[in-house]
Amino acid sequence: MRSRRRTSVLAICLFFFFHASFAQEVIAIDDNLDQYIFTVDDLAYIEDADGSFKFEDVLGQYARHQFKPNQLYAPHNSNLKSTYWVCIKVQGNPKSKKKWLLEIFDQTIDEVDAYVPLATGAYQQIEMGDARPFDQRRFMHKNFEIEISHSDTVVRNYFFRFQSKSRVNFIVVLRSYDRFIYYALNEYFVYGLFYGMILVVAIYNLLMFFAIRERSYIVYIVYVLSVGIFTMTADGIAFQYLWPEFPQWNDTAHAIALFLLVLSGLVFTKMFLHTRARHPKLDLLLNAIIVVRSIVFVLAITFLPALFEFRWIEFIPVAAAFYCGLYSYLKGNKSARFFALAYGLLFLAFCVKVLINLDIDFIAGSIVTHYSISIGFWFEMWLLSFALGDKVRIIKDSKDRALRRIIKQHEVNQLLKDKVNRELEHEVSKRTKEISDQKLIIEMANEKLREQADEITKMNALLDLDNYKLKRTIHDEMLARAGSKNMDYDKFKEIFPEELTCLRYLEQQKWENGYSCRKCQHDKFHLAKNGFDRRCSRCGYVESPTAYTIFRGVKFPLEKAFYILHLVITERDDLTIDEISETLDLRRNTCWAFKDKVNKIIRKHHLDKGQAAHWENIIFKVEDIPV
């Protein structure tokens, strides 16, 4: 019996202890306190796994104490497919002279439905969230706010239903209107400074690009603008001012801005640190991260939107950029010091954000840690701008040092040049004197040479005259031999061995007294390719040595025609046409025709045998003899 009583007492104690441990705190409105953040025991929640709960069902579950007490500083949706209901208790204060509201911090929640208790005991539903048009909100503010009543001391339960595709925090703050206005004005002022700074940094780097034409400035401008768009989407500023009527753009713009931020940041790291030339292995690492991150982005934007929720992967590019900067600085790259510091601070900000997501209470409870990413980006952008300027300064210092070395070397070279010039001037003056002496000797020698040249010219004139007489004698002797009756074909070929010899003889005889064109009587000509034909320089008429001679139109070798002419003018009647044909290896008719042609010219011009013995009396008298 005693054991049963003890068991009953223990059960009753456990019930009251259990009930007391789950007792939800009631927050009373107090004019001495401008704001209060609901944390831990202040909130109770229930998870709706399939989103089927109605508000009446939730009221019943709350009445049956089925809500769970919150154990986190910032409760969040651990299951993205579930809908969460949260309840807070607020006690009115009719003595309060202030107006009060409830504000929900995380502006990225897709759907937030607030159920506000009325004096009649009913509830008013207010729909909010970044998946709904911005102008549906009661307050034109980036966060979500609802007014509350405090006309009596009744404890009222405020219910909130929130659901989101991504991980969000549900932080509720009780604020007076005065505190809200003060906080909102200062917050928007800070945002204005932050985004204005981004714009200033972008314009500054654009001007730097136009000044020095460094391509890394363009990549950095893309990075800075991507940071601006990313933070605007994360803070809700972009939704409020850029696309308030298109809530579907929130997630897409956030994802694209984040991808451009990572991509441009890694490309800027490659260009700033010159990893391809200085650190090839790090360059391969950065290229691999760029490729993998691009593949993840394409898959997320097309087929697997759930990949956008793996936000921890952005920790990898930041860590890689920080490691590359630190490694490059330790390897002696002084221009990487501000770069490593910038990404070190951003890396620290990402670490803080990761710890917040792990629900570390002492970290999550700070305003600085809540805005750690924005603060990290703020410092990073300024430090990266300093890094670019520091890099330019270091390059300028290196160029200045190189210029000073060049100037110093130039001075040394100038001294050497002056010394060499003095030596050269001495040598030149010495050599000039020698040349002057040599010039006098050469002039004397030239004078002797001119005298000798005059004597040689006179001797050459005498020799030319003797040569002319000798050639004339040889020519006459050759013609005399050609006119000999006892000369056979073999001896004749010693005088006219080939066609070129015959053409040369005709050329000399035909133009011995000078050239005159038969068409225009011009006396200037050009030799043709064969070296014998002459083309008139004025009209272009071409005349060959055989033209207007007895040999015009001859189709057999010219030296054989010369021999037939020789036989005719020497009256070699002892040779028949058949013998001539056999000797010259020509057809009989060919030999007879040319022989007859020669006889016709002799008869036409009434030449006796003495006159015919001179070849030119026959060769050039063919004007009216048919060919």
VEXDREN-2710 file (C-alpha; in Angstrom, 1 decimal):
% VEXDREN-2710
k/r/px/py/pz
1/MET/0.0/0.0/0.0
2/ARG/2.8/2.3/0.9
3/SER/4.6/1.5/-2.4
4/ARG/1.5/2.4/-4.4
5/ARG/1.2/5.8/-2.6
6/ARG/4.8/6.5/-3.2
7/THR/4.3/5.7/-6.9
8/SER/1.3/7.9/-7.2
9/VAL/3.1/10.8/-5.5
10/LEU/6.1/10.3/-7.8
11/ALA/3.9/10.3/-10.8
12/ILE/2.1/13.5/-9.7
13/CYS/5.5/15.2/-9.1
14/LEU/6.8/14.1/-12.4
15/PHE/3.6/15.5/-14.1
16/PHE/3.9/18.8/-12.5
17/PHE/7.7/18.9/-13.2
18/PHE/7.1/18.0/-16.8
19/HIS/4.3/20.5/-17.2
20/ALA/6.4/23.2/-15.5
21/SER/9.4/22.4/-17.7
22/PHE/7.4/23.0/-20.8
23/ALA/5.7/26.2/-19.5
24/GLN/6.0/29.0/-22.1
25/GLU/7.2/32.4/-21.0
26/VAL/4.8/35.3/-21.2
27/ILE/6.2/38.6/-22.4
28/ALA/4.6/41.7/-20.9
29/ILE/4.6/45.1/-22.6
30/ASP/6.7/47.6/-20.7
31/ASP/7.4/51.2/-21.6
32/ASN/10.8/50.9/-19.9
33/LEU/11.8/48.4/-22.6
34/ASP/11.7/49.5/-26.2
35/GLN/12.3/46.0/-27.7
36/TYR/12.4/42.4/-26.8
37/ILE/13.7/39.4/-28.8
38/PHE/11.8/36.2/-28.3
39/THR/14.3/33.4/-27.6
40/VAL/14.4/29.8/-26.3
41/ASP/11.4/29.4/-23.9
42/ASP/9.6/32.4/-25.3
43/LEU/8.5/30.4/-28.3
44/ALA/6.6/27.1/-28.8
45/TYR/6.3/25.4/-32.1
46/ILE/4.8/22.4/-33.9
47/GLU/5.9/20.8/-37.1
48/ASP/3.3/20.1/-39.9
49/ALA/5.1/17.4/-42.0
50/ASP/2.7/17.5/-44.9
51/GLY/1.3/21.0/-44.6
52/SER/-2.2/19.8/-43.9
53/PHE/-2.9/21.6/-40.6
54/LYS/-5.6/24.2/-40.5
55/PHE/-5.6/27.0/-38.0
56/GLU/-8.4/25.4/-36.0
57/ASP/-6.3/22.2/-35.8
58/VAL/-3.4/24.2/-34.5
59/LEU/-5.5/25.8/-31.9
60/GLY/-6.6/22.4/-30.7
61/GLN/-3.1/21.0/-30.6
62/TYR/-1.9/24.1/-28.7
63/ALA/-4.7/23.6/-26.2
64/ARG/-3.7/20.0/-25.8
65/HIS/-0.1/21.1/-25.0
66/GLN/1.2/19.4/-28.2
67/PHE/3.5/22.4/-29.1
68/LYS/7.1/21.8/-28.3
69/PRO/9.3/24.4/-26.4
70/ASN/12.0/26.0/-28.5
71/GLN/15.6/25.2/-27.5
72/LEU/17.3/27.3/-30.0
73/TYR/18.2/31.0/-30.1
74/ALA/16.9/31.2/-33.7
75/PRO/14.5/28.5/-34.5
76/HIS/14.6/27.4/-38.1
77/ASN/13.0/24.9/-40.5
78/SER/15.2/21.9/-40.2
79/ASN/12.9/20.0/-42.6
80/LEU/12.4/22.0/-45.8
81/LYS/9.3/20.0/-46.8
82/SER/7.5/20.8/-43.6
83/THR/5.4/23.7/-42.5
84/TYR/6.1/25.1/-39.0
85/TRP/3.6/26.8/-36.6
86/VAL/5.0/29.1/-33.8
87/CYS/3.2/30.6/-30.9
88/ILE/4.3/33.5/-28.6
89/LYS/2.5/35.0/-25.6
90/VAL/2.2/38.7/-25.1
91/GLN/0.5/40.4/-22.2
92/GLY/-1.1/43.8/-22.9
93/ASN/-0.5/46.9/-20.8
94/PRO/-3.2/49.6/-21.0
95/LYS/-0.9/52.0/-19.2
96/SER/1.6/51.9/-22.0
97/LYS/1.8/55.2/-23.9
98/LYS/3.5/53.6/-26.9
99/LYS/2.3/51.7/-29.9
100/TRP/3.8/48.3/-30.4
101/LEU/4.4/45.8/-33.2
102/LEU/5.9/42.4/-33.8
103/GLU/8.7/42.2/-36.4
104/ILE/10.0/39.0/-38.1
105/PHE/13.7/39.4/-39.0
106/ASP/14.4/36.9/-41.7
107/GLN/13.0/38.6/-44.9
108/THR/13.8/35.5/-47.1
109/ILE/11.0/33.4/-45.7
110/ASP/8.7/32.4/-48.6
111/GLU/5.4/32.4/-46.8
112/VAL/4.6/33.9/-43.4
113/ASP/1.0/33.9/-42.1
114/ALA/0.3/35.8/-38.9
115/TYR/-2.8/35.0/-36.9
116/VAL/-3.5/38.1/-34.7
117/PRO/-6.0/37.7/-31.8
118/LEU/-8.9/40.2/-31.8
119/ALA/-10.9/41.6/-28.9
120/THR/-13.8/39.4/-29.9
121/GLY/-11.7/36.3/-29.4
122/ALA/-11.4/35.6/-33.2
123/TYR/-8.2/35.7/-35.1
124/GLN/-7.2/37.9/-38.1
125/GLN/-5.0/36.2/-40.7
126/ILE/-2.2/38.5/-42.3
127/GLU/-0.3/37.0/-45.2
128/MET/3.3/38.0/-45.8
129/GLY/6.5/36.5/-47.3
130/ASP/9.0/37.1/-50.1
131/ALA/7.0/34.7/-52.4
132/ARG/4.1/37.3/-52.4
133/PRO/4.1/40.8/-54.0
134/PHE/5.7/43.4/-51.8
135/ASP/2.8/45.9/-51.9
136/GLN/0.6/43.4/-49.9
137/ARG/2.6/44.3/-46.7
138/ARG/1.2/46.6/-44.1
139/PHE/4.6/48.3/-43.6
140/MET/6.7/49.1/-46.6
141/HIS/9.8/47.6/-45.0
142/LYS/12.1/44.8/-45.9
143/ASN/11.1/42.7/-42.8
144/PHE/7.6/41.6/-41.9
145/GLU/5.7/43.6/-39.2
146/ILE/2.2/43.4/-37.6
147/GLU/0.5/45.7/-35.2
148/ILE/-0.6/44.4/-31.8
149/SER/-3.2/45.5/-29.3
150/HIS/-2.4/46.3/-25.6
151/SER/-5.7/47.9/-24.4
152/ASP/-6.0/45.4/-21.5
153/THR/-3.8/43.1/-19.4
154/VAL/-5.1/39.9/-21.2
155/VAL/-2.4/37.5/-22.3
156/ARG/-2.8/36.9/-26.0
157/ASN/-1.5/34.1/-28.1
158/TYR/0.0/35.1/-31.5
159/PHE/0.4/32.3/-34.0
160/PHE/2.7/32.3/-37.0
161/ARG/2.8/29.8/-39.8
162/PHE/5.9/29.8/-42.0
163/GLN/7.2/27.7/-44.8
164/SER/10.2/28.1/-47.1
165/LYS/12.1/26.1/-49.7
166/SER/15.4/27.2/-48.2
167/ARG/16.7/27.2/-44.6
168/VAL/15.4/30.3/-42.8
169/ASN/15.4/31.5/-39.2
170/PHE/12.3/32.6/-37.3
171/ILE/13.3/35.5/-35.1
172/VAL/10.5/37.5/-33.6
173/VAL/11.0/40.9/-32.0
174/LEU/8.6/43.0/-29.9
175/ARG/9.2/46.6/-30.6
176/SER/7.7/50.0/-30.0
177/TYR/7.0/52.2/-32.9
178/ASP/9.6/54.7/-31.8
179/ARG/12.3/51.9/-31.6
180/PHE/11.2/50.5/-35.0
181/ILE/11.4/53.9/-36.7
182/TYR/14.8/54.6/-35.2
183/TYR/16.1/51.2/-36.0
184/ALA/14.7/51.2/-39.6
185/LEU/16.1/54.7/-40.4
186/ASN/19.5/53.8/-39.2
187/GLU/19.4/50.4/-40.9
188/TYR/18.5/51.9/-44.2
189/PHE/21.1/54.6/-43.8
190/VAL/23.7/51.9/-43.2
191/TYR/22.4/50.0/-46.3
192/GLY/22.7/53.2/-48.3
193/LEU/26.3/53.7/-47.2
194/PHE/27.1/50.1/-48.0
195/TYR/25.6/50.0/-51.5
196/GLY/26.9/53.5/-52.2
197/MET/30.3/52.3/-51.2
198/ILE/29.9/49.4/-53.6
199/LEU/29.0/51.8/-56.4
200/VAL/32.0/54.1/-55.5
201/VAL/34.4/51.1/-55.5
202/ALA/33.1/50.0/-58.9
203/ILE/33.4/53.5/-60.4
204/TYR/36.9/53.9/-58.8
205/ASN/38.1/50.7/-60.3
206/LEU/36.6/51.5/-63.7
207/LEU/38.6/54.7/-63.7
208/MET/41.7/52.8/-62.7
209/PHE/41.1/50.4/-65.6
210/PHE/40.9/53.3/-68.1
211/ALA/44.1/54.7/-66.5
212/ILE/46.3/51.7/-66.6
213/ARG/44.4/49.2/-68.8
214/GLU/44.7/46.3/-66.3
215/ARG/42.1/43.6/-67.1
216/SER/41.9/42.5/-63.5
217/TYR/40.0/45.7/-62.7
218/ILE/37.2/44.7/-65.0
219/VAL/36.9/41.3/-63.3
220/TYR/37.0/43.0/-59.9
221/ILE/34.2/45.4/-61.0
222/VAL/32.0/42.4/-61.9
223/TYR/32.9/40.9/-58.5
224/VAL/31.9/44.1/-56.6
225/LEU/28.6/44.4/-58.5
226/SER/27.8/40.7/-57.9
227/VAL/28.4/41.3/-54.2
228/GLY/26.0/44.2/-54.3
229/ILE/23.3/42.2/-56.0
230/PHE/23.8/39.2/-53.7
231/THR/23.6/41.2/-50.5
232/MET/20.6/43.2/-51.8
233/THR/18.7/39.9/-52.5
234/ALA/19.8/38.5/-49.1
235/ASP/18.7/41.7/-47.3
236/GLY/15.4/42.1/-49.1
237/ILE/16.4/45.5/-50.5
238/ALA/16.4/44.2/-54.1
239/PHE/12.8/42.9/-53.7
240/GLN/11.6/46.2/-52.2
241/TYR/13.2/48.5/-54.8
242/LEU/14.1/46.5/-57.9
243/TRP/11.3/44.0/-58.6
244/PRO/8.6/44.4/-56.0
245/GLU/5.9/43.0/-58.3
246/PHE/7.9/39.9/-59.3
247/PRO/8.6/37.8/-56.1
248/GLN/9.6/34.8/-58.3
249/TRP/12.8/36.6/-59.2
250/ASN/14.1/36.6/-55.6
251/ASP/15.5/33.1/-55.6
252/THR/16.8/33.2/-59.2
253/ALA/18.5/36.6/-58.7
254/HIS/20.1/35.4/-55.5
255/ALA/21.4/32.2/-57.1
256/ILE/22.8/34.0/-60.2
257/ALA/24.4/36.8/-58.2
258/LEU/26.0/34.2/-55.9
259/PHE/27.4/32.2/-58.9
260/LEU/28.8/35.4/-60.5
261/LEU/30.3/36.4/-57.2
262/VAL/32.1/33.1/-56.8
263/LEU/33.1/32.9/-60.5
264/SER/34.5/36.4/-60.7
265/GLY/36.2/36.1/-57.3
266/LEU/38.1/33.0/-58.5
267/VAL/39.0/34.5/-61.8
268/PHE/40.2/37.7/-60.1
269/THR/42.3/35.5/-57.8
270/LYS/43.9/33.8/-60.8
271/MET/44.6/37.2/-62.5
272/PHE/45.7/39.0/-59.4
273/LEU/48.1/36.4/-58.1
274/HIS/49.3/35.3/-61.6
275/THR/48.8/31.7/-60.6
276/ARG/49.3/30.3/-64.1
277/ALA/52.8/31.6/-64.2
278/ARG/53.8/31.6/-60.5
279/HIS/51.8/28.8/-59.0
280/PRO/50.6/26.2/-61.7
281/LYS/49.3/23.7/-59.1
282/LEU/47.1/26.4/-57.4
283/ASP/45.9/27.4/-60.9
284/LEU/44.8/23.9/-61.6
285/LEU/42.9/23.9/-58.2
286/LEU/41.1/27.1/-59.0
287/ASN/40.2/25.9/-62.5
288/ALA/38.8/22.7/-61.1
289/ILE/36.7/24.7/-58.5
290/ILE/35.4/27.0/-61.3
291/VAL/34.4/24.0/-63.5
292/VAL/32.7/22.1/-60.6
293/ARG/30.9/25.2/-59.4
294/SER/29.7/26.0/-62.9
295/ILE/28.3/22.5/-63.3
296/VAL/26.5/22.7/-60.0
297/PHE/25.0/26.1/-61.0
298/VAL/23.8/24.7/-64.4
299/LEU/22.2/21.7/-62.8
300/ALA/20.6/23.8/-60.1
301/ILE/19.2/26.3/-62.5
302/THR/17.8/23.7/-64.9
303/PHE/17.1/20.3/-63.3
304/LEU/17.9/20.2/-59.5
305/PRO/16.9/23.4/-57.8
306/ALA/17.5/21.7/-54.4
307/LEU/21.2/22.1/-55.1
308/PHE/20.8/25.8/-54.2
309/GLU/20.3/24.7/-50.6
310/PHE/23.8/23.3/-50.3
311/ARG/25.1/26.8/-49.4
312/TRP/28.1/25.3/-47.5
313/ILE/29.8/24.7/-50.8
314/GLU/30.5/28.4/-51.1
315/PHE/32.9/27.9/-48.2
316/ILE/35.2/26.0/-50.6
317/PRO/35.9/28.8/-53.1
318/VAL/36.4/31.3/-50.2
319/ALA/38.8/29.0/-48.5
320/ALA/40.7/28.3/-51.7
321/ALA/41.1/32.0/-52.5
322/PHE/42.3/32.7/-49.0
323/TYR/44.8/29.8/-49.2
324/CYS/46.1/31.0/-52.6
325/GLY/46.6/34.5/-51.3
326/LEU/48.3/33.4/-48.1
327/TYR/50.5/30.9/-50.0
328/SER/51.5/33.5/-52.6
329/TYR/52.4/36.0/-49.9
330/LEU/54.5/33.4/-48.0
331/LYS/56.3/32.7/-51.3
332/GLY/57.5/36.3/-51.5
333/ASN/54.6/38.0/-53.4
334/LYS/54.3/41.3/-51.4
335/SER/51.3/42.5/-53.4
336/ALA/49.3/39.5/-52.0
337/ARG/49.3/40.8/-48.4
338/PHE/46.1/42.8/-48.6
339/PHE/44.5/40.1/-50.8
340/ALA/45.2/37.5/-48.2
341/LEU/43.9/39.7/-45.4
342/ALA/40.7/40.5/-47.4
343/TYR/39.8/36.9/-48.0
344/GLY/41.0/36.0/-44.5
345/LEU/38.3/38.3/-43.1
346/LEU/35.7/36.9/-45.5
347/PHE/36.7/33.4/-44.6
348/LEU/36.2/34.3/-40.9
349/ALA/32.8/35.7/-41.7
350/PHE/31.8/32.5/-43.5
351/CYS/33.0/30.5/-40.5
352/VAL/30.8/32.6/-38.2
353/LYS/27.8/32.0/-40.5
354/VAL/28.5/28.3/-40.4
355/LEU/28.6/28.3/-36.6
356/ILE/25.3/30.3/-36.6
357/ASN/23.7/27.6/-38.8
358/LEU/25.0/25.0/-36.2
359/ASP/23.0/26.9/-33.5
360/ILE/25.9/28.1/-31.4
361/ASP/24.0/30.3/-29.0
362/PHE/26.8/32.6/-27.9
363/ILE/27.7/33.4/-31.5
364/ALA/24.1/33.7/-32.8
365/GLY/23.2/36.3/-30.1
366/SER/25.2/39.1/-31.6
367/ILE/24.2/41.7/-34.2
368/VAL/27.7/41.7/-35.6
369/THR/27.6/37.9/-36.2
370/HIS/24.1/38.2/-37.7
371/TYR/25.5/40.6/-40.3
372/SER/28.9/38.9/-40.5
373/ILE/28.7/38.1/-44.2
374/SER/27.8/41.8/-45.1
375/ILE/30.5/43.1/-42.8
376/GLY/33.0/40.6/-44.3
377/PHE/32.2/41.7/-47.8
378/TRP/32.5/45.4/-46.7
379/PHE/36.0/44.9/-45.4
380/GLU/37.0/42.6/-48.2
381/MET/36.0/45.0/-51.0
382/TRP/38.0/47.8/-49.4
383/LEU/41.0/45.6/-48.8
384/LEU/40.9/44.2/-52.3
385/SER/40.8/47.8/-53.6
386/PHE/43.9/48.5/-51.4
387/ALA/45.4/45.3/-52.8
388/LEU/45.0/46.5/-56.4
389/GLY/46.4/49.9/-55.5
390/ASP/49.2/48.2/-53.5
391/LYS/50.0/46.0/-56.5
392/VAL/50.2/49.0/-58.8
393/ARG/52.4/50.8/-56.3
394/ILE/54.7/47.8/-56.0
395/ILE/54.9/47.6/-59.8
396/LYS/55.5/51.3/-60.0
397/ASP/58.3/51.0/-57.4
398/SER/59.8/48.2/-59.3
399/LYS/59.7/50.2/-62.5
400/ASP/61.2/53.2/-60.6
401/ARG/64.0/51.1/-59.3
402/ALA/64.6/49.7/-62.7
403/LEU/64.5/53.2/-64.2
404/ARG/67.1/54.4/-61.6
405/ARG/69.3/51.4/-62.5
406/ILE/68.9/52.3/-66.1
407/ILE/69.7/55.9/-65.5
408/LYS/72.8/54.9/-63.5
409/GLN/73.9/52.5/-66.1
410/HIS/73.2/55.2/-68.7
411/GLU/75.5/57.6/-66.8
412/VAL/78.2/54.9/-66.7
413/ASN/77.7/54.2/-70.4
414/GLN/77.9/58.0/-71.1
415/LEU/81.3/58.2/-69.3
416/LEU/82.5/55.2/-71.3
417/LYS/81.1/56.8/-74.5
418/ASP/82.9/60.1/-73.8
419/LYS/86.1/58.2/-73.2
420/VAL/85.7/56.1/-76.3
421/ASN/84.8/59.3/-78.3
422/ARG/87.9/61.0/-77.1
423/GLU/90.0/58.1/-78.1
424/LEU/88.2/57.8/-81.4
425/GLU/88.7/61.6/-82.1
426/HIS/92.4/61.2/-81.5
427/GLU/92.5/58.1/-83.8
428/VAL/90.3/59.9/-86.4
429/SER/92.5/63.0/-86.4
430/LYS/95.6/60.7/-86.7
431/ARG/94.0/58.7/-89.4
432/THR/92.7/61.9/-91.2
433/LYS/96.3/63.1/-91.4
434/GLU/97.4/59.8/-92.8
435/ILE/94.5/59.9/-95.3
436/SER/95.4/63.4/-96.3
437/ASP/98.9/62.3/-97.0
438/GLN/97.6/59.3/-98.9
439/LYS/95.3/61.6/-100.8
440/LEU/98.1/63.7/-102.1
441/ILE/100.0/60.6/-103.2
442/ILE/96.8/59.2/-104.8
443/GLU/96.2/62.5/-106.6
444/MET/99.7/62.4/-108.0
445/ALA/99.2/58.8/-109.0
446/ASN/95.8/59.7/-110.6
447/GLU/97.5/62.5/-112.6
448/LYS/100.0/60.0/-113.9
449/LEU/97.1/57.6/-114.7
450/ARG/95.2/60.3/-116.6
451/GLU/98.3/61.0/-118.6
452/GLN/98.7/57.3/-119.3
453/ALA/95.0/57.0/-120.1
454/ASP/95.3/59.8/-122.7
455/GLU/98.2/57.9/-124.2
456/ILE/96.2/54.7/-124.1
457/THR/93.2/56.4/-125.7
458/LYS/95.4/57.5/-128.6
459/MET/96.9/54.1/-128.9
460/ASN/93.3/52.5/-128.8
461/ALA/92.2/54.9/-131.6
462/LEU/95.1/53.8/-133.7
463/LEU/94.4/50.1/-132.8
464/ASP/90.7/50.6/-133.7
465/LEU/91.7/52.0/-137.1
466/ASP/94.1/49.1/-137.7
467/ASN/91.4/46.6/-136.5
468/TYR/88.9/48.1/-138.9
469/LYS/91.3/47.9/-141.8
470/LEU/92.2/44.3/-140.8
471/LYS/88.5/43.3/-140.5
472/ARG/87.8/44.9/-143.9
473/THR/90.7/43.1/-145.4
474/ILE/89.5/39.8/-143.8
475/HIS/86.0/40.5/-145.1
476/ASP/87.2/41.2/-148.5
477/GLU/89.3/38.1/-148.4
478/MET/86.4/36.1/-147.2
479/LEU/84.2/37.4/-150.0
480/ALA/87.0/36.8/-152.5
481/ARG/87.2/33.2/-151.2
482/ALA/83.4/32.8/-151.4
483/GLY/83.6/33.9/-155.0
484/SER/86.2/31.3/-155.9
485/LYS/85.0/28.7/-158.4
486/ASN/87.1/26.0/-156.9
487/MET/85.4/26.1/-153.4
488/ASP/83.4/23.0/-152.5
489/TYR/80.7/22.8/-149.9
490/ASP/83.0/21.8/-147.0
491/LYS/85.3/24.7/-147.6
492/PHE/82.3/27.0/-147.9
493/LYS/81.1/25.9/-144.5
494/GLU/84.3/27.2/-143.0
495/ILE/83.3/30.7/-144.0
496/PHE/79.5/30.3/-143.3
497/PRO/79.3/27.3/-140.9
498/GLU/75.8/28.0/-139.5
499/GLU/72.7/30.1/-139.8
500/LEU/73.9/32.6/-137.1
501/THR/77.0/33.5/-139.2
502/CYS/74.8/34.1/-142.2
503/LEU/72.4/36.3/-140.2
504/ARG/75.3/38.3/-138.8
505/TYR/76.7/38.9/-142.3
506/LEU/73.3/40.0/-143.5
507/GLU/72.9/42.3/-140.5
508/GLN/76.2/44.0/-141.1
509/GLN/75.5/44.4/-144.8
510/LYS/72.0/45.6/-144.4
511/TRP/72.5/48.2/-141.7
512/GLU/76.1/49.1/-142.3
513/ASN/75.2/52.7/-142.8
514/GLY/72.7/52.9/-139.9
515/TYR/69.1/51.8/-139.2
516/SER/66.0/53.4/-140.7
517/CYS/62.5/52.1/-140.2
518/ARG/60.8/51.2/-143.5
519/LYS/57.4/52.4/-142.1
520/CYS/58.2/55.7/-140.4
521/GLN/61.9/56.3/-141.2
522/HIS/62.7/56.5/-137.5
523/ASP/66.3/55.7/-136.7
524/LYS/65.9/54.3/-133.1
525/PHE/65.3/50.6/-132.5
526/HIS/65.4/47.8/-129.9
527/LEU/66.9/44.4/-130.6
528/ALA/64.5/41.5/-130.4
529/LYS/65.1/38.3/-128.3
530/ASN/66.9/36.5/-131.1
531/GLY/69.5/39.3/-131.2
532/PHE/69.2/40.1/-134.9
533/ASP/65.6/41.4/-135.5
534/ARG/65.2/45.2/-135.0
535/ARG/62.0/46.8/-133.5
536/CYS/61.3/50.4/-134.3
537/SER/61.1/52.5/-131.1
538/ARG/58.3/54.7/-132.5
539/CYS/55.9/52.5/-134.4
540/GLY/57.0/49.0/-133.2
541/TYR/57.6/47.6/-136.7
542/VAL/59.9/44.5/-136.6
543/GLU/62.4/43.9/-139.4
544/SER/64.6/40.8/-139.6
545/PRO/68.0/40.6/-141.4
546/THR/66.5/38.4/-144.2
547/ALA/63.5/40.8/-144.8
548/TYR/63.7/42.5/-148.3
549/THR/66.5/40.2/-149.3
550/ILE/66.8/37.2/-151.6
551/PHE/66.6/35.0/-148.6
552/ARG/63.2/36.2/-147.5
553/GLY/60.8/33.2/-147.1
554/VAL/63.5/30.6/-147.3
555/LYS/62.3/27.4/-145.5
556/PHE/65.6/25.5/-145.5
557/PRO/68.9/26.3/-143.7
558/LEU/70.3/29.7/-144.5
559/GLU/73.9/28.5/-145.0
560/LYS/72.7/26.1/-147.7
561/ALA/70.9/29.0/-149.5
562/PHE/74.2/30.9/-149.3
563/TYR/76.0/28.0/-151.0
564/ILE/73.4/27.8/-153.8
565/LEU/73.9/31.6/-154.3
566/HIS/77.7/31.0/-154.4
567/LEU/77.2/28.3/-157.1
568/VAL/75.2/30.6/-159.3
569/ILE/77.4/33.7/-159.2
570/THR/80.6/31.6/-159.7
571/GLU/79.0/29.9/-162.8
572/ARG/79.6/26.4/-161.5
573/ASP/77.8/24.7/-164.3
574/ASP/79.7/21.4/-163.7
575/LEU/77.2/20.6/-160.9
576/THR/73.7/19.4/-161.8
577/ILE/70.6/20.0/-159.8
578/ASP/70.7/16.4/-158.7
579/GLU/74.3/16.7/-157.5
580/ILE/73.4/20.0/-155.6
581/SER/70.4/18.3/-154.0
582/GLU/72.5/15.3/-152.9
583/THR/75.3/17.5/-151.6
584/LEU/73.0/19.8/-149.5
585/ASP/70.6/17.1/-148.6
586/LEU/67.7/19.1/-150.0
587/ARG/64.8/18.2/-152.3
588/ARG/65.6/18.7/-156.0
589/ASN/62.7/21.1/-156.6
590/THR/63.9/23.2/-153.6
591/CYS/67.4/23.6/-155.0
592/TRP/66.1/24.3/-158.6
593/ALA/63.5/26.9/-157.3
594/PHE/66.1/28.9/-155.3
595/LYS/68.6/28.7/-158.1
596/ASP/66.1/30.0/-160.6
597/LYS/65.1/32.8/-158.3
598/VAL/68.8/34.0/-158.3
599/ASN/69.0/33.8/-162.1
600/LYS/65.8/35.8/-162.5
601/ILE/67.3/38.7/-160.4
602/ILE/70.5/38.6/-162.4
603/ARG/68.5/38.8/-165.7
604/LYS/66.0/41.3/-164.4
605/HIS/68.7/43.8/-163.4
606/HIS/71.0/43.0/-166.4
607/LEU/73.9/42.1/-164.3
608/ASP/77.0/40.7/-166.0
609/LYS/79.0/38.0/-164.3
610/GLY/81.5/40.5/-162.9
611/GLN/78.8/42.5/-161.2
612/ALA/77.0/39.4/-159.9
613/ALA/80.2/38.3/-158.2
614/HIS/79.5/40.9/-155.6
615/TRP/76.8/39.3/-153.4
616/GLU/75.2/42.6/-152.3
617/ASN/74.3/43.3/-156.0
618/ILE/72.0/40.3/-155.9
619/ILE/71.0/39.9/-152.2
620/PHE/69.2/43.3/-151.9
621/LYS/67.5/43.6/-155.3
622/VAL/64.3/41.6/-154.7
623/GLU/61.6/44.3/-154.3
624/ASP/59.5/43.0/-157.2
625/ILE/60.5/39.3/-157.3
626/PRO/57.7/37.1/-155.9
627/VAL/58.5/35.0/-152.9
END
